[in-house]
Amino acid sequence: MPRTSTKPPSAKPRKRLTREESRAQTRATLIAEGRRHFLRYGLGGAVAEKIAEDAGYSRGALYSNFDGKEELFLAVIQEEQALHLNFLRSLLKEEPSGKKRLKKMRDAIADLMTDHDWIVLRAEFEAGALRSERIRQSFVEVHRQQLRDGGDLVRDVLRSPEVTSKLKPDDFITVIIHLAHGLAVTQRILGAELSPKNTRILIQSLFDHLISST
């Protein structure tokens, strides 16, 4: 009787990443680790070399992908913005009713603007923009992109005859983003004096005052 082989099947050779794929993977890992450091230490307290080390890369790997921690921070902000936008787009795409789409947008914005991590990152972005001309210019670019993307979402919702707005789409986005963020930051500072629940309700009320459905 032939002996049954007990040798485990050989594992399939791992596909070698292309140079572009390897670079993209490195950037993604550095961005994720940078996000963690910026949340914990802030933009001023984070150290580029430590971010690279904790991500499992050399100092050179970070500087071959980013000019420094400021550019890495901006990459973190851009990724957050893209995630928020994609979430809102997918959320609204699933709902045909203008009235329900508006409510979903309102609740999603209230959730996003009161998210702890986003409050901290956005506040760091604003503080950095006040101190650094380079970050200020990036803040302006992000703001303009928010107007384009957010304005498009609002214009799409306003196509429904059920929905009316007191402001133009770009003006609505400017007001809701910056006032909602201000409320959220104040809540984080005040603590129990202004609860997260009440902050979320205030943001929803502001939204309802500016844009509503019949």
DASUL-V536994 format. One record per backbone hydrogen bond with DSSP energy under -1.0 kcal/mol. NH is the residue of the N-H (numbers start at 1). CO is the residue of the C=O. Records with the same first field share a line. If there is no record, write none. Layout:
NH->CO + CO
This chain:
22->18
23->19
24->20
25->21
26->22
27->23
28->24
29->25
30->26
31->27
32->28
33->29
34->30
35->31
36->32
37->33
38->34
39->35
40->36
41->37
42->38
46->42
51->47
52->48
53->49
54->50
55->51
56->53
57->52
62->58
63->59
64->60
65->62
66->62
72->68
73->69
74->70
75->71
76->72
77->73
78->74
79->75
80->76
81->77
82->78
83->79
84->80
85->81
86->82
87->83
88->84
89->85
90->86
91->87
92->88
93->89
94->90
95->92
101->97
102->98
103->99
104->100
105->101
106->102
107->103
108->104
109->105
110->106
111->107
112->108
113->109
115->112
119->115
120->116
121->117
122->118
123->119
124->120
125->121
126->122
127->123
128->124
129->125
130->126
132->128
136->132
137->133
138->134
139->135
140->136
141->137
142->138
143->139
144->140
145->141
146->142
147->143
148->144
149->145
150->146
151->147
152->148
153->149
154->150
155->151
156->152
157->153
158->154
160->157
163->160
164->212
166->210
172->168
173->169
174->170
175->171
176->172
177->173
178->174
179->175
180->176
181->177
182->178
183->179
184->180
185->181
186->182
187->183
188->184
189->185
190->186
191->187
193->190
194->191
199->195
200->196
201->197
202->198
203->199
204->200
205->201
206->202
207->203
208->204
209->205
210->206
211->207
212->164
214->162
